[in-house]
Amino acid sequence: MTIMLVEDILALDEQTIKNHLSEENIEIIQKHFGNINNFLDSYQEKANLSLDLYFSEPKTYLKKLAPNLTNTRRVIVKKVGEEPKIVEIDKEQDFYKFKRQVVNGTIECIEMDSNIECWVNENGKPLHLPINFPFRPGADIVVGDVIFCNNDNELIGLSDTQISQVLAYLKVVGYDWSKVEYDPDDYIHIKVMDWSL
């Protein structure tokens, strides 16, 4: 692998950078930062760190880039009928297992704005779990306990701005919908593909 310093690629556009990096390295950047531009924008001032350290030891690299990062990531857990809670999770903890515990089952992701994702119980509606909140009023509902987290970077939790956005959204839609009845058939959609010629 070619060793490139961040300063060597700051002036390049995203396509040129992609041409210099392997697909595997691009996937690593996208997993942790969402895209190459976020990666560069976030850490321009630390241009003396080489990308090879990022690819070989991403946790060490992130600590050097941002020493103020803690050993925890912030998420928001919203249980049915309760106010949302900001929770700090140890970065060494199995995050997949934690999400499954929160939703009490198989997880499914709902993509939201501002690089925020909401993890729900994939079978929540067929199981007729109680309503947590309306996702899009008049269009869809979120059922069962959920967790909100940052979809840009699994090592970094929700930012202050993202937390404010989620809390403001939940305050607007309301905290307690648990006693509202619904028919799961109204919200479970099966897409049928017509493959006939």
Contacts in CASP RR format, 6 or more apart in sequence:
PFRMAT RR
TARGET T0000
AUTHOR 0000-0000-0000
METHOD contacts of the structure
MODEL  1
MTIMLVEDILALDEQTIKNHLSEENIEIIQKHFGNINNFLDSYQEKANLS
LDLYFSEPKTYLKKLAPNLTNTRRVIVKKVGEEPKIVEIDKEQDFYKFKR
QVVNGTIECIEMDSNIECWVNENGKPLHLPINFPFRPGADIVVGDVIFCN
NDNELIGLSDTQISQVLAYLKVVGYDWSKVEYDPDDYIHIKVMDWSL
1 22 0 8 1.000
1 25 0 8 1.000
1 52 0 8 1.000
1 55 0 8 1.000
2 20 0 8 1.000
3 50 0 8 1.000
3 51 0 8 1.000
3 52 0 8 1.000
4 20 0 8 1.000
4 21 0 8 1.000
4 50 0 8 1.000
4 51 0 8 1.000
5 47 0 8 1.000
5 48 0 8 1.000
5 49 0 8 1.000
5 50 0 8 1.000
5 51 0 8 1.000
6 40 0 8 1.000
6 43 0 8 1.000
6 44 0 8 1.000
6 46 0 8 1.000
6 47 0 8 1.000
6 48 0 8 1.000
6 49 0 8 1.000
6 50 0 8 1.000
6 51 0 8 1.000
7 47 0 8 1.000
7 48 0 8 1.000
9 16 0 8 1.000
9 17 0 8 1.000
9 20 0 8 1.000
9 40 0 8 1.000
9 51 0 8 1.000
10 40 0 8 1.000
10 44 0 8 1.000
10 47 0 8 1.000
12 20 0 8 1.000
14 35 0 8 1.000
14 36 0 8 1.000
14 37 0 8 1.000
17 36 0 8 1.000
18 26 0 8 1.000
18 36 0 8 1.000
21 29 0 8 1.000
21 51 0 8 1.000
25 51 0 8 1.000
25 55 0 8 1.000
26 36 0 8 1.000
28 54 0 8 1.000
28 55 0 8 1.000
28 58 0 8 1.000
29 35 0 8 1.000
29 36 0 8 1.000
29 39 0 8 1.000
29 54 0 8 1.000
30 36 0 8 1.000
31 153 0 8 1.000
31 154 0 8 1.000
32 39 0 8 1.000
32 58 0 8 1.000
32 62 0 8 1.000
32 152 0 8 1.000
32 153 0 8 1.000
32 154 0 8 1.000
32 155 0 8 1.000
33 39 0 8 1.000
33 42 0 8 1.000
33 152 0 8 1.000
33 153 0 8 1.000
34 115 0 8 1.000
34 151 0 8 1.000
34 152 0 8 1.000
34 153 0 8 1.000
38 152 0 8 1.000
42 65 0 8 1.000
43 49 0 8 1.000
43 65 0 8 1.000
43 66 0 8 1.000
46 64 0 8 1.000
46 65 0 8 1.000
49 61 0 8 1.000
49 64 0 8 1.000
49 65 0 8 1.000
53 60 0 8 1.000
53 61 0 8 1.000
53 64 0 8 1.000
54 61 0 8 1.000
58 155 0 8 1.000
59 91 0 8 1.000
59 155 0 8 1.000
62 69 0 8 1.000
62 155 0 8 1.000
62 156 0 8 1.000
63 69 0 8 1.000
69 155 0 8 1.000
69 156 0 8 1.000
70 88 0 8 1.000
71 90 0 8 1.000
71 91 0 8 1.000
71 92 0 8 1.000
72 88 0 8 1.000
72 89 0 8 1.000
72 90 0 8 1.000
72 91 0 8 1.000
73 88 0 8 1.000
73 89 0 8 1.000
73 91 0 8 1.000
73 95 0 8 1.000
73 149 0 8 1.000
73 150 0 8 1.000
73 154 0 8 1.000
73 155 0 8 1.000
73 156 0 8 1.000
73 157 0 8 1.000
73 158 0 8 1.000
74 86 0 8 1.000
74 87 0 8 1.000
74 88 0 8 1.000
74 89 0 8 1.000
74 157 0 8 1.000
74 158 0 8 1.000
74 163 0 8 1.000
75 86 0 8 1.000
75 87 0 8 1.000
75 89 0 8 1.000
75 147 0 8 1.000
75 148 0 8 1.000
75 149 0 8 1.000
75 157 0 8 1.000
75 158 0 8 1.000
76 84 0 8 1.000
76 85 0 8 1.000
76 86 0 8 1.000
76 87 0 8 1.000
76 147 0 8 1.000
76 148 0 8 1.000
76 149 0 8 1.000
76 158 0 8 1.000
76 163 0 8 1.000
76 166 0 8 1.000
76 167 0 8 1.000
77 84 0 8 1.000
77 85 0 8 1.000
77 87 0 8 1.000
77 102 0 8 1.000
77 145 0 8 1.000
77 146 0 8 1.000
77 147 0 8 1.000
77 148 0 8 1.000
78 84 0 8 1.000
78 85 0 8 1.000
78 132 0 8 1.000
78 133 0 8 1.000
78 145 0 8 1.000
78 146 0 8 1.000
78 147 0 8 1.000
78 148 0 8 1.000
78 170 0 8 1.000
79 85 0 8 1.000
79 132 0 8 1.000
79 145 0 8 1.000
80 129 0 8 1.000
80 130 0 8 1.000
80 131 0 8 1.000
80 132 0 8 1.000
80 143 0 8 1.000
80 144 0 8 1.000
80 145 0 8 1.000
80 177 0 8 1.000
80 178 0 8 1.000
81 130 0 8 1.000
81 132 0 8 1.000
81 175 0 8 1.000
81 176 0 8 1.000
81 177 0 8 1.000
81 178 0 8 1.000
82 175 0 8 1.000
82 176 0 8 1.000
83 175 0 8 1.000
84 148 0 8 1.000
84 166 0 8 1.000
84 167 0 8 1.000
84 170 0 8 1.000
84 175 0 8 1.000
86 163 0 8 1.000
89 95 0 8 1.000
89 98 0 8 1.000
91 155 0 8 1.000
95 154 0 8 1.000
96 107 0 8 1.000
98 147 0 8 1.000
99 107 0 8 1.000
99 119 0 8 1.000
99 147 0 8 1.000
99 149 0 8 1.000
100 106 0 8 1.000
100 107 0 8 1.000
102 119 0 8 1.000
102 145 0 8 1.000
102 146 0 8 1.000
102 147 0 8 1.000
103 119 0 8 1.000
103 120 0 8 1.000
103 121 0 8 1.000
103 144 0 8 1.000
103 145 0 8 1.000
103 146 0 8 1.000
103 147 0 8 1.000
104 121 0 8 1.000
104 144 0 8 1.000
104 145 0 8 1.000
105 121 0 8 1.000
105 122 0 8 1.000
105 123 0 8 1.000
106 121 0 8 1.000
106 122 0 8 1.000
106 123 0 8 1.000
107 119 0 8 1.000
107 120 0 8 1.000
107 121 0 8 1.000
107 122 0 8 1.000
108 119 0 8 1.000
108 120 0 8 1.000
108 121 0 8 1.000
108 122 0 8 1.000
109 117 0 8 1.000
109 118 0 8 1.000
109 119 0 8 1.000
109 120 0 8 1.000
109 151 0 8 1.000
110 117 0 8 1.000
110 118 0 8 1.000
110 119 0 8 1.000
110 120 0 8 1.000
110 135 0 8 1.000
110 142 0 8 1.000
111 117 0 8 1.000
111 151 0 8 1.000
112 118 0 8 1.000
112 148 0 8 1.000
113 165 0 8 1.000
114 161 0 8 1.000
114 162 0 8 1.000
114 165 0 8 1.000
115 150 0 8 1.000
115 151 0 8 1.000
115 152 0 8 1.000
115 162 0 8 1.000
116 148 0 8 1.000
116 149 0 8 1.000
116 150 0 8 1.000
116 151 0 8 1.000
116 158 0 8 1.000
116 162 0 8 1.000
116 165 0 8 1.000
116 166 0 8 1.000
117 148 0 8 1.000
117 149 0 8 1.000
117 150 0 8 1.000
117 151 0 8 1.000
118 142 0 8 1.000
118 146 0 8 1.000
118 147 0 8 1.000
118 148 0 8 1.000
119 146 0 8 1.000
119 147 0 8 1.000
119 148 0 8 1.000
119 149 0 8 1.000
120 142 0 8 1.000
120 143 0 8 1.000
120 144 0 8 1.000
120 146 0 8 1.000
121 127 0 8 1.000
121 129 0 8 1.000
121 143 0 8 1.000
121 144 0 8 1.000
121 145 0 8 1.000
124 143 0 8 1.000
124 144 0 8 1.000
125 143 0 8 1.000
125 184 0 8 1.000
125 187 0 8 1.000
125 188 0 8 1.000
126 184 0 8 1.000
126 188 0 8 1.000
128 143 0 8 1.000
128 184 0 8 1.000
129 143 0 8 1.000
129 144 0 8 1.000
130 143 0 8 1.000
130 144 0 8 1.000
130 177 0 8 1.000
130 178 0 8 1.000
130 179 0 8 1.000
131 141 0 8 1.000
131 142 0 8 1.000
131 143 0 8 1.000
131 144 0 8 1.000
131 177 0 8 1.000
131 178 0 8 1.000
131 180 0 8 1.000
131 182 0 8 1.000
132 141 0 8 1.000
132 142 0 8 1.000
132 143 0 8 1.000
132 144 0 8 1.000
132 145 0 8 1.000
132 146 0 8 1.000
132 177 0 8 1.000
132 178 0 8 1.000
133 141 0 8 1.000
133 142 0 8 1.000
133 170 0 8 1.000
133 173 0 8 1.000
133 174 0 8 1.000
133 175 0 8 1.000
133 177 0 8 1.000
134 140 0 8 1.000
134 141 0 8 1.000
134 142 0 8 1.000
134 173 0 8 1.000
134 177 0 8 1.000
135 141 0 8 1.000
135 142 0 8 1.000
137 173 0 8 1.000
140 187 0 8 1.000
141 177 0 8 1.000
141 182 0 8 1.000
141 187 0 8 1.000
148 158 0 8 1.000
148 166 0 8 1.000
149 157 0 8 1.000
149 158 0 8 1.000
150 156 0 8 1.000
150 157 0 8 1.000
150 158 0 8 1.000
150 159 0 8 1.000
150 162 0 8 1.000
158 166 0 8 1.000
END
